[in-house]
């Protein structure tokens, strides 16, 4: 997948200016920088949720699994139902449920779950969908550090045959995933 000279503005405010990047299967790219610098905008352009003002996107990878900043769970469905809603790989879902410690909350509704449980359920849903491109937007926020680190280790193996783009403003998260850094702070992209 390659993005070439992507430019995007919101209401006249330039967010991305000739942003380019290339990602190969098995490589984890990390868009690193503070809030508001365009990281999530890049993910939304890749996912086709918004259009760039200018630039080109070349991708032929197929399905996209997206872990949004917000968990986006269906409030009227249990944790298990949310995870299995789009599952194309039940085995991967079951494996992640065990690793992430979701076993005890599968029958709970989102309003009965903590923020960390909700975030883990959102990650489980993306794992269960088993996309060819995995977009992770601040996936470890709200999850205790020890558990987040074990989830990162799992995800690192999970994306070996996929393209993975991680968005974070926490360098520890990028290091857990052994990600290649694209630095939005110093505009080194």
FIGUMAR-355976 format. One record per atom (N, C-alpha, C): residue number from 1; residue in three letters; atom name; x, y, z. Coordinates in steps of 0.001 Angstrom, whole numbers. Each point is the difference from the previous one (the first is absolute). Layout:
# FIGUMAR-355976
NUM_ALA_CA_X_Y_Z
...
//
This chain:
# FIGUMAR-355976
1_UNK_N_843_-1163_0
1_UNK_CA_-843_1163_0
1_UNK_C_893_1231_0
2_UNK_N_-400_986_-789
2_UNK_CA_788_1222_-74
2_UNK_C_-915_1214_-69
3_UNK_N_361_1026_748
3_UNK_CA_-672_1293_-61
3_UNK_C_1018_992_-541
4_UNK_N_-415_779_-1003
4_UNK_CA_925_945_-623
4_UNK_C_-580_1400_31
5_UNK_N_730_896_649
5_UNK_CA_-320_1429_-1
5_UNK_C_-1439_298_409
6_UNK_N_-433_-625_1094
6_UNK_CA_-1365_194_493
6_UNK_C_-101_1348_709
7_UNK_N_-972_782_-411
7_UNK_CA_-278_1294_614
7_UNK_C_-1456_5_439
8_UNK_N_-235_496_1206
8_UNK_CA_-1367_72_529
8_UNK_C_-134_1222_894
9_UNK_N_-1083_746_-217
9_UNK_CA_-337_1164_821
9_UNK_C_-1400_-183_544
10_UNK_N_-246_575_1164
10_UNK_CA_-1333_83_584
10_UNK_C_-317_1473_222
11_UNK_N_-1046_477_-640
11_UNK_CA_-418_1400_156
11_UNK_C_1163_966_-165
12_UNK_N_816_-232_-1018
12_UNK_CA_1120_886_-289
12_UNK_C_1240_-240_833
13_UNK_N_-61_-916_965
13_UNK_CA_1168_-314_843
13_UNK_C_722_-1212_-586
14_UNK_N_1236_193_-422
14_UNK_CA_799_-1064_-597
14_UNK_C_416_-1000_1072
15_UNK_N_-385_-1265_-187
15_UNK_CA_334_-1054_957
15_UNK_C_1120_-886_-544
16_UNK_N_-87_-362_-1264
16_UNK_CA_1048_-786_-653
16_UNK_C_477_764_-1228
17_UNK_N_1322_76_-160
17_UNK_CA_564_719_-1136
17_UNK_C_1014_-895_-704
18_UNK_N_-417_-565_-1113
18_UNK_CA_865_-881_-799
18_UNK_C_548_-1168_813
19_UNK_N_-877_-625_783
19_UNK_CA_385_-1158_803
19_UNK_C_174_-1216_-906
20_UNK_N_1118_-694_156
20_UNK_CA_268_-1217_-763
20_UNK_C_507_-1078_936
21_UNK_N_-382_-1229_-259
21_UNK_CA_511_-1145_749
21_UNK_C_-225_-1262_-814
22_UNK_N_803_-995_297
22_UNK_CA_-137_-1303_-652
22_UNK_C_40_-1058_1089
23_UNK_N_-905_-974_-71
23_UNK_CA_-42_-1077_995
23_UNK_C_-59_-1343_-719
24_UNK_N_818_-916_471
24_UNK_CA_56_-1348_-558
24_UNK_C_-642_-982_971
25_UNK_N_-405_-1150_-502
25_UNK_CA_-526_-1051_872
25_UNK_C_1068_-386_1017
26_UNK_N_-445_-211_1234
26_UNK_CA_902_-403_1069
26_UNK_C_711_1154_673
27_UNK_N_-202_1205_-507
27_UNK_CA_644_1187_556
27_UNK_C_-1035_794_802
28_UNK_N_378_420_1181
28_UNK_CA_-887_806_826
28_UNK_C_491_1436_-50
29_UNK_N_-834_872_-539
29_UNK_CA_320_1421_-85
29_UNK_C_-695_699_1160
30_UNK_N_673_944_623
30_UNK_CA_-586_763_1095
30_UNK_C_-42_1474_-364
31_UNK_N_-1206_552_-51
31_UNK_CA_-167_1433_-176
31_UNK_C_48_591_1406
32_UNK_N_1076_725_278
32_UNK_CA_280_459_1361
32_UNK_C_-79_1518_64
33_UNK_N_-706_491_1013
33_UNK_CA_-54_1441_192
33_UNK_C_-1164_402_875
34_UNK_N_-96_1299_303
34_UNK_CA_-1042_495_906
34_UNK_C_-1384_11_-659
35_UNK_N_-1013_183_805
35_UNK_CA_-1369_84_-508
35_UNK_C_-118_1154_-992
36_UNK_N_-788_-246_-1036
36_UNK_CA_-299_1055_-964
36_UNK_C_1000_175_-1117
37_UNK_N_986_-895_-105
37_UNK_CA_1033_190_-1021
37_UNK_C_-283_-776_-1294
38_UNK_N_-1118_-718_-73
38_UNK_CA_-376_-659_-1248
38_UNK_C_117_-1510_-22
39_UNK_N_373_-611_1110
39_UNK_CA_202_-1462_18
39_UNK_C_-1296_-752_-305
40_UNK_N_-1062_336_711
40_UNK_CA_-1281_-676_-216
40_UNK_C_-545_318_-1390
41_UNK_N_261_1183_-485
41_UNK_CA_-425_367_-1356
41_UNK_C_611_-954_-1017
42_UNK_N_1274_-347_174
42_UNK_CA_650_-958_-911
42_UNK_C_-744_-1334_31
43_UNK_N_-311_-507_1202
43_UNK_CA_-720_-1274_99
43_UNK_C_-1366_89_-678
44_UNK_N_-713_1088_224
44_UNK_CA_-1328_155_-596
44_UNK_C_58_84_-1517
45_UNK_N_1059_589_-533
45_UNK_CA_186_41_-1464
45_UNK_C_280_-1412_-516
46_UNK_N_875_-741_689
46_UNK_CA_306_-1379_-407
46_UNK_C_-1273_-848_14
47_UNK_N_-817_180_1043
47_UNK_CA_-1232_-790_140
47_UNK_C_-1100_457_-948
48_UNK_N_195_1121_-675
48_UNK_CA_-1014_500_-926
48_UNK_C_-1138_735_696
49_UNK_N_207_382_1256
49_UNK_CA_-1040_717_739
49_UNK_C_-37_1481_-356
50_UNK_N_1139_539_-398
50_UNK_CA_75_1370_-514
50_UNK_C_896_-12_-1234
51_UNK_N_-115_1033_-807
51_UNK_CA_820_113_-1202
51_UNK_C_1076_1053_204
52_UNK_N_1154_-265_-566
52_UNK_CA_1077_988_9
52_UNK_C_-370_1114_-977
53_UNK_N_498_1194_263
53_UNK_CA_-204_1104_-943
53_UNK_C_855_-213_-1243
54_UNK_N_1210_-503_211
54_UNK_CA_922_-310_-1097
54_UNK_C_839_-1208_402
55_UNK_N_591_-626_-1001
55_UNK_CA_900_-1115_242
55_UNK_C_-565_-1303_-522
56_UNK_N_801_-1043_131
56_UNK_CA_-378_-1308_-529
56_UNK_C_194_-1081_1062
57_UNK_N_-879_-1004_-64
57_UNK_CA_107_-1165_877
57_UNK_C_52_-1228_-888
58_UNK_N_1000_-835_232
58_UNK_CA_146_-1248_-725
58_UNK_C_-77_-1124_1012
59_UNK_N_-1054_-794_-68
59_UNK_CA_-114_-1150_887
59_UNK_C_-742_-1102_-729
60_UNK_N_444_-1206_230
60_UNK_CA_-674_-1160_-571
60_UNK_C_-52_-1110_1037
61_UNK_N_-148_414_1263
61_UNK_CA_114_-961_1091
61_UNK_C_-1318_-655_386
62_UNK_N_-1143_587_-319
62_UNK_CA_-1261_-643_363
62_UNK_C_-690_596_1203
63_UNK_N_-467_-872_912
63_UNK_CA_-806_408_1159
63_UNK_C_787_828_1008
64_UNK_N_-726_918_645
64_UNK_CA_620_851_1019
64_UNK_C_-642_-259_1358
65_UNK_N_827_-319_1001
65_UNK_CA_-421_-61_1404
65_UNK_C_414_1321_628
66_UNK_N_-942_674_665
66_UNK_CA_274_1336_543
66_UNK_C_-390_28_1469
67_UNK_N_966_290_868
67_UNK_CA_-269_255_1414
67_UNK_C_4_1518_150
68_UNK_N_-1178_583_157
68_UNK_CA_-140_1447_127
68_UNK_C_423_437_1400
69_UNK_N_217_1312_184
69_UNK_CA_308_527_1333
69_UNK_C_-1135_-304_958
70_UNK_N_-1235_184_-457
70_UNK_CA_-1178_-327_809
70_UNK_C_-306_-1469_-272
71_UNK_N_-574_-693_946
71_UNK_CA_-200_-1441_-184
71_UNK_C_-1091_-337_-1017
72_UNK_N_-979_870_-182
72_UNK_CA_-1071_-179_-997
72_UNK_C_-726_-1338_121
73_UNK_N_-221_-438_1217
73_UNK_CA_-756_-1233_227
73_UNK_C_-1491_287_-104
74_UNK_N_-759_-1003_-403
74_UNK_CA_-1456_113_-42
74_UNK_C_-529_-207_1410
75_UNK_N_-665_1014_533
75_UNK_CA_-440_-22_1402
75_UNK_C_-1053_-1078_279
76_UNK_N_-753_-415_-1010
76_UNK_CA_-1067_-992_176
76_UNK_C_486_-1436_-220
77_UNK_N_1311_-164_-190
77_UNK_CA_583_-1333_-217
77_UNK_C_1013_-302_1100
78_UNK_N_89_-1266_366
78_UNK_CA_980_-403_1020
78_UNK_C_1409_126_-565
79_UNK_N_967_-113_880
79_UNK_CA_1400_13_-410
79_UNK_C_245_-1071_-1068
80_UNK_N_-463_-1207_254
80_UNK_CA_177_-1103_-954
80_UNK_C_-646_331_-1349
81_UNK_N_-1217_526_28
81_UNK_CA_-700_341_-1245
81_UNK_C_741_1100_-760
82_UNK_N_537_976_709
82_UNK_CA_772_1053_-646
82_UNK_C_1237_-560_-685
83_UNK_N_676_-918_665
83_UNK_CA_1217_-586_-561
83_UNK_C_-321_-849_-1232
84_UNK_N_-1057_-790_99
84_UNK_CA_-317_-946_-1078
84_UNK_C_-822_614_-1134
85_UNK_N_-390_1249_153
85_UNK_CA_-844_673_-982
85_UNK_C_543_-126_-1425
86_UNK_N_1286_212_-163
86_UNK_CA_596_-51_-1336
86_UNK_C_1099_-1062_-89
87_UNK_N_-13_-938_921
87_UNK_CA_1095_-980_81
87_UNK_C_101_-858_-1246
88_UNK_N_1177_7_-585
88_UNK_CA_282_-935_-1084
88_UNK_C_1009_-1039_473
89_UNK_N_538_203_1210
89_UNK_CA_956_-948_553
89_UNK_C_-307_-222_1488
90_UNK_N_-913_-925_266
90_UNK_CA_-431_-280_1368
90_UNK_C_1152_-495_877
91_UNK_N_905_-782_-567
91_UNK_CA_1145_-500_768
91_UNK_C_879_1137_502
92_UNK_N_265_976_-872
92_UNK_CA_792_1167_408
92_UNK_C_-740_781_1086
93_UNK_N_-1314_129_-152
93_UNK_CA_-801_709_1002
93_UNK_C_114_-695_1349
94_UNK_N_-187_-1323_14
94_UNK_CA_81_-761_1256
94_UNK_C_1383_111_633
95_UNK_N_1029_-59_-831
95_UNK_CA_1377_116_476
95_UNK_C_224_1369_656
96_UNK_N_-468_1060_-666
96_UNK_CA_190_1344_547
96_UNK_C_-815_209_1276
97_UNK_N_-1187_-572_54
97_UNK_CA_-842_119_1198
97_UNK_C_748_-534_1219
98_UNK_N_665_-1133_-167
98_UNK_CA_769_-583_1110
98_UNK_C_1194_878_373
99_UNK_N_764_410_-991
99_UNK_CA_1210_793_239
99_UNK_C_-333_1341_661
100_UNK_N_-1101_615_-411
100_UNK_CA_-338_1335_490
100_UNK_C_-793_-20_1300
101_UNK_N_-381_-1190_462
101_UNK_CA_-737_-105_1254
101_UNK_C_-1459_398_-109
102_UNK_N_-594_-182_-1160
102_UNK_CA_-1415_347_-192
102_UNK_C_-948_-1138_362
103_UNK_N_525_-1171_353
103_UNK_CA_-831_-1181_286
103_UNK_C_-1146_300_972
104_UNK_N_299_786_1030
104_UNK_CA_-975_238_1066
104_UNK_C_-1064_1046_-329
105_UNK_N_139_681_-1115
105_UNK_CA_-975_1065_-288
105_UNK_C_-735_-196_-1316
106_UNK_N_65_-1177_-578
106_UNK_CA_-612_-232_-1313
106_UNK_C_-1514_198_-7
107_UNK_N_-665_-222_1132
107_UNK_CA_-1452_143_53
107_UNK_C_-452_1376_504
108_UNK_N_959_882_238
108_UNK_CA_-335_1351_444
108_UNK_C_-317_896_-1195
109_UNK_N_-839_991_242
109_UNK_CA_-278_1027_-1005
109_UNK_C_1022_1123_197
110_UNK_N_287_769_-1045
110_UNK_CA_1010_1047_124
110_UNK_C_-186_934_1198
111_UNK_N_-1240_327_350
111_UNK_CA_-202_910_1141
111_UNK_C_325_-666_1339
112_UNK_N_247_-1300_-6
112_UNK_CA_387_-728_1206
112_UNK_C_1517_-228_59
113_UNK_N_704_443_-1032
113_UNK_CA_1434_-262_-132
113_UNK_C_812_1261_314
114_UNK_N_1209_-206_513
114_UNK_CA_916_1122_213
114_UNK_C_518_484_-1355
115_UNK_N_653_1160_14
115_UNK_CA_577_531_-1234
115_UNK_C_1044_-936_-595
116_UNK_N_819_-608_869
116_UNK_CA_1017_-944_-478
116_UNK_C_-607_-1245_-619
117_UNK_N_-1077_-508_604
117_UNK_CA_-699_-1165_-568
117_UNK_C_-576_346_-1372
118_UNK_N_-590_1159_-99
118_UNK_CA_-596_439_-1270
118_UNK_C_1076_106_-1080
119_UNK_N_1146_562_357
119_UNK_CA_1082_154_-972
119_UNK_C_510_-1367_-444
120_UNK_N_142_-931_947
120_UNK_CA_450_-1354_-358
120_UNK_C_-1015_-696_-893
121_UNK_N_-1285_230_243
121_UNK_CA_-1046_-581_-856
121_UNK_C_95_566_-1413
122_UNK_N_296_1289_-112
122_UNK_CA_147_619_-1320
122_UNK_C_1201_-591_-751
123_UNK_N_1099_-226_720
123_UNK_CA_1165_-636_-627
123_UNK_C_-346_-1428_-411
124_UNK_N_-716_-721_874
124_UNK_CA_-403_-1381_-313
124_UNK_C_-851_-48_-1260
125_UNK_N_-887_972_-163
125_UNK_CA_-849_47_-1200
125_UNK_C_855_172_-1252
126_UNK_N_1010_865_67
126_UNK_CA_885_205_-1148
126_UNK_C_824_-1248_-305
127_UNK_N_462_-672_1058
127_UNK_CA_747_-1254_-185
127_UNK_C_-910_-1049_-639
128_UNK_N_-1229_-106_483
128_UNK_CA_-946_-985_-523
128_UNK_C_-336_248_-1467
129_UNK_N_-37_1264_-391
129_UNK_CA_-262_328_-1415
129_UNK_C_1167_-444_-879
130_UNK_N_1225_46_554
130_UNK_CA_1183_-541_-658
130_UNK_C_299_678_-1341
131_UNK_N_46_1334_24
131_UNK_CA_281_746_-1222
131_UNK_C_1430_-158_-483
132_UNK_N_213_398_-1251
132_UNK_CA_1338_-27_-605
132_UNK_C_797_1241_403
133_UNK_N_-723_1083_289
133_UNK_CA_589_1228_523
133_UNK_C_-588_188_1388
134_UNK_N_859_250_990
134_UNK_CA_-458_193_1377
134_UNK_C_369_1418_421
135_UNK_N_-1030_801_280
135_UNK_CA_179_1385_422
135_UNK_C_-303_74_1492
136_UNK_N_964_475_776
136_UNK_CA_-122_43_1459
136_UNK_C_152_1446_474
137_UNK_N_-1106_627_373
137_UNK_CA_23_1394_426
137_UNK_C_-51_76_1519
138_UNK_N_1157_236_610
138_UNK_CA_133_50_1459
138_UNK_C_-635_-1237_657
139_UNK_N_391_-1204_-428
139_UNK_CA_-683_-1217_451
139_UNK_C_198_-355_1472
140_UNK_N_1051_521_634
140_UNK_CA_303_-414_1367
140_UNK_C_-478_984_1063
141_UNK_N_-578_1112_-435
141_UNK_CA_-517_977_971
141_UNK_C_-1106_-623_840
142_UNK_N_104_169_1311
142_UNK_CA_-1014_-521_914
142_UNK_C_234_-1436_440
143_UNK_N_1044_-625_-510
143_UNK_CA_321_-1383_370
143_UNK_C_1227_46_912
144_UNK_N_-42_-751_1112
144_UNK_CA_1140_26_914
144_UNK_C_1263_-447_-733
145_UNK_N_1138_540_441
145_UNK_CA_1250_-150_-743
145_UNK_C_414_-1449_-226
146_UNK_N_-82_-833_1030
146_UNK_CA_421_-1399_-148
146_UNK_C_-848_-722_-1051
147_UNK_N_-1299_187_81
147_UNK_CA_-904_-636_-967
147_UNK_C_205_587_-1395
148_UNK_N_174_1311_-91
148_UNK_CA_217_649_-1294
148_UNK_C_1262_-530_-670
149_UNK_N_1038_-214_794
149_UNK_CA_1250_-515_-559
149_UNK_C_-174_-1424_-536
150_UNK_N_-769_-832_695
150_UNK_CA_-223_-1367_-496
150_UNK_C_-893_23_-1252
151_UNK_N_-939_930_-62
151_UNK_CA_-830_145_-1204
151_UNK_C_863_460_-1173
152_UNK_N_911_933_260
152_UNK_CA_905_477_-1055
152_UNK_C_843_-1150_-537
153_UNK_N_493_-855_895
153_UNK_CA_792_-1163_-427
153_UNK_C_-835_-907_-904
154_UNK_N_-1259_-234_391
154_UNK_CA_-886_-819_-827
154_UNK_C_-211_660_-1363
155_UNK_N_-301_1287_-1
155_UNK_CA_-283_715_-1255
155_UNK_C_1216_-4_-921
156_UNK_N_1186_108_582
156_UNK_CA_1232_-17_-801
156_UNK_C_94_-1295_-804
157_UNK_N_-343_-1120_610
157_UNK_CA_-4_-1282_-709
157_UNK_C_-1186_-92_-963
158_UNK_N_-1139_520_420
158_UNK_CA_-1227_-57_-809
158_UNK_C_178_693_-1352
159_UNK_N_793_1076_-53
159_UNK_CA_116_782_-1235
159_UNK_C_1201_-393_-867
160_UNK_N_634_-1118_307
160_UNK_CA_1182_-402_-765
160_UNK_C_-253_-94_-1503
161_UNK_N_-1205_-400_-405
161_UNK_CA_-313_-123_-1420
161_UNK_C_-968_1098_-451
162_UNK_N_1_1114_733
162_UNK_CA_-919_1094_-280
162_UNK_C_764_1325_-37
163_UNK_N_-681_1021_-452
163_UNK_CA_503_1363_128
163_UNK_C_-608_551_1275
164_UNK_N_810_609_853
164_UNK_CA_-499_533_1267
164_UNK_C_469_1436_186
165_UNK_N_-952_866_336
165_UNK_CA_337_1385_302
165_UNK_C_-558_327_1374
166_UNK_N_898_371_896
166_UNK_CA_-306_338_1379
166_UNK_C_77_1508_168
167_UNK_N_-997_589_625
167_UNK_CA_29_1414_360
167_UNK_C_151_87_1508
168_UNK_N_976_797_448
168_UNK_CA_180_194_1434
168_UNK_C_749_1293_270
169_UNK_N_-129_482_1213
169_UNK_CA_853_1094_460
169_UNK_C_848_-491_1175
170_UNK_N_33_-1329_197
170_UNK_CA_777_-623_1071
170_UNK_C_1060_-910_-620
171_UNK_N_1256_409_117
171_UNK_CA_1099_-747_-621
171_UNK_C_104_-1432_520
172_UNK_N_-422_-266_1258
172_UNK_CA_19_-1376_518
172_UNK_C_-852_-917_-871
173_UNK_N_-1137_484_-430
173_UNK_CA_-893_-817_-817
173_UNK_C_663_-357_-1332
174_UNK_N_676_945_-589
174_UNK_CA_704_-261_-1260
174_UNK_C_1121_-1018_213
175_UNK_N_705_116_1122
175_UNK_CA_1092_-939_285
175_UNK_C_-527_-1404_261
176_UNK_N_-1140_-110_696
176_UNK_CA_-581_-1326_232
176_UNK_C_-267_-714_-1319
177_UNK_N_-377_757_-1017
177_UNK_CA_-353_-581_-1297
177_UNK_C_1190_-64_-961
178_UNK_N_1188_454_444
178_UNK_CA_1176_86_-881
178_UNK_C_-332_725_-1294
179_UNK_N_-678_1123_141
179_UNK_CA_-499_735_-1156
179_UNK_C_1042_962_-560
180_UNK_N_-75_202_-1292
180_UNK_CA_798_1013_-687
180_UNK_C_-727_1332_184
181_UNK_N_702_1002_509
181_UNK_CA_-611_1271_388
181_UNK_C_-66_981_-1172
182_UNK_N_-1178_561_-191
182_UNK_CA_-179_1152_-883
182_UNK_C_-335_1150_942
183_UNK_N_931_924_138
183_UNK_CA_-54_1033_1031
183_UNK_C_-736_1245_-495
184_UNK_N_-1217_212_508
184_UNK_CA_-775_1181_-359
184_UNK_C_472_1229_774
185_UNK_N_741_-186_1092
185_UNK_CA_482_1128_789
185_UNK_C_1036_784_-799
186_UNK_N_930_-722_-604
186_UNK_CA_1071_648_-769
186_UNK_C_-262_-66_-1500
187_UNK_N_-1213_-375_-381
187_UNK_CA_-388_-106_-1412
187_UNK_C_987_-833_-814
188_UNK_N_473_-1108_600
188_UNK_CA_928_-873_-725
188_UNK_C_-802_-1134_-642
189_UNK_N_-773_408_-985
189_UNK_CA_-754_-986_-793
189_UNK_C_136_280_-1457
//
